[in-house]
Amino acid sequence: MASSLRSVVPVWVLAVLGAVAVAVFAPVASAPLVWIPVVMAAAVLLTFTIQLSLARKEGLVERIVASLAGALVVLVVASGALTVRALNTTDTVEVPCGCTEVAPEAQ
């Protein structure tokens, strides 16, 4: 079990560091929810890199599931926290509008 955790924990650490990086560097409005899936994709790539580089085939599926489930839990919690933070901010987002004003008809 301890040897399995050595290949699982780095993925969890990546998920935590990625969530912190998104929280620090992404704009508050909606960008965190755009970057969280990118962190999960990096976790998937790291998981397969680590697991396929090991010479053990016993327990491969269990290690992959443990790695990705842990990363998913971390990122779900981070997404919830970032959403609450975004809802509590008073920043407004300027959205460009292509609308044109139509003058009222002369009567």
Residue frames as qw, qx, qy, qz and C-alpha x, y, z in Angstrom:
[[0.000, 0.885, 0.466, 0.000, 0.00, 0.00, 0.00],
 [0.308, -0.785, 0.089, 0.530, 2.80, 2.44, 0.81],
 [0.371, -0.150, 0.592, 0.700, 4.40, 1.89, -2.59],
 [0.188, 0.628, 0.677, 0.335, 1.04, 2.56, -4.25],
 [0.140, -0.918, -0.275, 0.249, 0.70, 5.85, -2.41],
 [0.406, -0.492, 0.316, 0.703, 4.10, 6.96, -3.71],
 [0.216, 0.149, 0.655, 0.709, 2.67, 6.93, -7.22],
 [0.063, -0.730, -0.657, -0.178, -0.68, 8.47, -6.26],
 [0.320, -0.756, -0.268, 0.505, 0.27, 11.38, -4.01],
 [0.295, -0.219, 0.295, 0.882, 2.21, 13.37, -6.66],
 [0.014, -0.460, -0.646, -0.609, -0.99, 13.68, -8.68],
 [0.322, -0.793, -0.508, 0.099, -2.86, 14.98, -5.64],
 [0.408, -0.544, -0.010, 0.733, -0.06, 17.47, -5.00],
 [0.192, 0.114, 0.499, 0.837, -0.28, 18.64, -8.62],
 [0.156, -0.666, -0.644, -0.341, -4.04, 19.14, -8.21],
 [0.394, -0.774, -0.324, 0.375, -3.58, 21.19, -5.03],
 [0.367, -0.380, 0.206, 0.823, -0.79, 23.31, -6.55],
 [0.114, 0.305, 0.617, 0.716, -2.80, 23.79, -9.74],
 [0.222, -0.773, -0.585, -0.108, -5.88, 24.87, -7.79],
 [0.397, -0.703, -0.132, 0.574, -3.81, 27.34, -5.79],
 [0.311, -0.125, 0.408, 0.849, -2.23, 28.69, -8.98],
 [0.012, -0.545, -0.649, -0.531, -5.66, 29.15, -10.56],
 [0.323, -0.813, -0.458, 0.158, -6.93, 30.90, -7.43],
 [0.407, -0.599, 0.042, 0.689, -3.96, 33.26, -7.40],
 [0.233, -0.230, 0.477, 0.816, -3.43, 34.02, -11.08],
 [0.069, 0.457, 0.751, 0.473, -6.84, 33.70, -12.77],
 [0.207, -0.256, 0.010, -0.944, -9.20, 36.67, -12.77],
 [0.267, 0.068, 0.758, -0.591, -12.03, 36.33, -10.28],
 [0.577, 0.212, -0.042, -0.788, -15.02, 36.67, -12.62],
 [0.933, 0.148, 0.096, -0.315, -15.21, 33.40, -14.56],
 [0.471, 0.638, -0.610, -0.011, -11.67, 32.40, -15.51],
 [0.324, -0.397, 0.816, -0.267, -11.11, 30.01, -12.57],
 [0.778, 0.177, 0.521, -0.304, -13.82, 27.72, -13.87],
 [0.705, 0.656, -0.226, -0.147, -12.11, 27.73, -17.26],
 [0.249, 0.663, -0.687, 0.161, -8.69, 26.76, -15.90],
 [0.635, -0.319, 0.615, -0.341, -9.74, 24.04, -13.42],
 [0.940, 0.265, 0.178, -0.117, -10.36, 21.51, -16.26],
 [0.528, 0.713, -0.431, 0.165, -6.88, 22.29, -17.58],
 [0.254, -0.567, 0.703, -0.347, -5.47, 21.31, -14.19],
 [0.841, -0.023, 0.463, -0.278, -7.49, 18.07, -14.31],
 [0.827, 0.548, -0.128, -0.019, -6.12, 17.33, -17.78],
 [0.214, 0.702, -0.623, 0.272, -2.60, 17.81, -16.44],
 [0.567, -0.356, 0.645, -0.368, -3.47, 15.41, -13.59],
 [0.930, 0.252, 0.194, -0.183, -4.64, 12.80, -16.11],
 [0.641, 0.666, -0.358, 0.136, -1.42, 13.14, -18.11],
 [0.079, -0.630, 0.682, -0.363, 0.74, 12.95, -15.00],
 [0.792, -0.170, 0.473, -0.348, -1.20, 9.91, -13.75],
 [0.933, 0.354, 0.048, -0.035, -0.65, 7.95, -16.94],
 [0.405, 0.735, -0.485, 0.246, 2.99, 9.06, -17.13],
 [0.320, -0.536, 0.681, -0.384, 3.68, 7.85, -13.59],
 [0.831, -0.051, 0.457, -0.313, 1.64, 4.65, -13.77],
 [0.883, 0.467, -0.041, -0.018, 2.94, 3.55, -17.16],
 [0.295, 0.734, -0.559, 0.249, 6.53, 4.23, -16.13],
 [0.572, -0.437, 0.621, -0.310, 6.23, 1.78, -13.23],
 [0.291, 0.289, -0.883, -0.228, 7.22, -1.80, -13.91],
 [0.210, 0.134, 0.888, -0.386, 4.26, -3.18, -11.88],
 [0.315, -0.194, -0.576, -0.729, 1.07, -4.12, -13.64],
 [0.354, -0.459, -0.798, 0.166, -0.68, -5.38, -10.50],
 [0.180, -0.691, -0.466, 0.523, -3.08, -2.77, -9.21],
 [0.255, 0.097, 0.324, 0.906, -2.70, -0.45, -12.20],
 [0.192, -0.599, -0.540, -0.559, -6.39, 0.36, -12.42],
 [0.515, -0.713, -0.430, 0.202, -6.68, 0.91, -8.67],
 [0.467, -0.357, -0.009, 0.809, -3.74, 3.32, -8.68],
 [0.098, 0.272, 0.422, 0.859, -5.13, 5.23, -11.65],
 [0.344, -0.689, -0.551, -0.322, -8.56, 5.48, -10.02],
 [0.545, -0.634, -0.317, 0.448, -7.04, 6.59, -6.70],
 [0.381, -0.130, 0.141, 0.905, -4.93, 9.24, -8.41],
 [0.043, -0.331, -0.456, -0.825, -7.72, 10.69, -10.51],
 [0.423, -0.684, -0.578, -0.137, -10.44, 10.42, -7.86],
 [0.504, -0.545, -0.258, 0.618, -8.25, 12.28, -5.38],
 [0.227, -0.034, 0.244, 0.942, -7.44, 14.96, -7.94],
 [0.186, -0.513, -0.595, -0.590, -11.12, 15.27, -8.82],
 [0.466, -0.704, -0.505, 0.179, -12.11, 15.73, -5.17],
 [0.419, -0.387, -0.056, 0.819, -9.44, 18.40, -4.71],
 [0.087, 0.093, 0.396, 0.909, -10.59, 20.26, -7.82],
 [0.279, -0.627, -0.647, -0.333, -14.30, 20.01, -6.96],
 [0.453, -0.686, -0.369, 0.435, -13.60, 21.57, -3.57],
 [0.324, -0.263, 0.158, 0.895, -11.45, 24.25, -5.23],
 [0.019, -0.371, -0.581, -0.724, -14.17, 24.95, -7.82],
 [0.357, -0.730, -0.581, -0.038, -16.72, 25.39, -5.05],
 [0.442, -0.602, -0.171, 0.643, -14.44, 27.75, -3.14],
 [0.238, -0.076, 0.346, 0.904, -13.63, 29.75, -6.27],
 [0.118, -0.547, -0.644, -0.521, -17.31, 29.99, -7.19],
 [0.395, -0.770, -0.449, 0.221, -18.20, 31.28, -3.73],
 [0.400, -0.429, 0.058, 0.808, -15.34, 33.78, -3.99],
 [0.125, 0.187, 0.515, 0.827, -16.57, 34.93, -7.41],
 [0.233, -0.682, -0.629, -0.291, -20.14, 35.35, -6.13],
 [0.454, -0.736, -0.324, 0.384, -18.95, 37.41, -3.16],
 [0.403, -0.131, 0.160, 0.892, -16.95, 39.89, -5.20],
 [0.226, 0.793, 0.346, -0.447, -18.34, 43.22, -6.19],
 [0.174, -0.362, 0.540, 0.740, -16.24, 43.50, -9.34],
 [0.670, 0.575, 0.261, -0.391, -18.20, 44.11, -12.48],
 [0.548, -0.043, 0.652, 0.522, -17.23, 42.63, -15.78],
 [0.318, 0.595, -0.138, -0.725, -17.43, 44.88, -18.81],
 [0.591, 0.243, 0.742, 0.203, -19.01, 43.00, -21.68],
 [0.032, 0.262, -0.369, -0.891, -18.73, 44.67, -25.06],
 [0.492, 0.515, 0.636, -0.297, -22.06, 45.06, -26.74],
 [0.243, 0.057, 0.603, 0.758, -22.57, 45.27, -30.47],
 [0.114, 0.726, 0.670, -0.104, -25.95, 46.84, -29.93],
 [0.159, 0.203, 0.174, 0.950, -26.86, 50.11, -31.54],
 [0.142, 0.460, 0.546, -0.685, -29.33, 52.55, -30.18],
 [0.140, 0.478, 0.672, 0.547, -32.32, 53.18, -32.37],
 [0.078, 0.015, 0.159, -0.984, -33.74, 56.66, -32.26],
 [0.315, 0.472, 0.735, -0.371, -37.42, 56.81, -31.45],
 [0.268, 0.475, 0.617, 0.568, -39.60, 57.54, -34.44],
 [0.034, 0.038, 0.076, -0.996, -40.66, 61.13, -34.90],
 [0.140, 0.530, 0.815, -0.188, -44.29, 61.70, -34.19]]
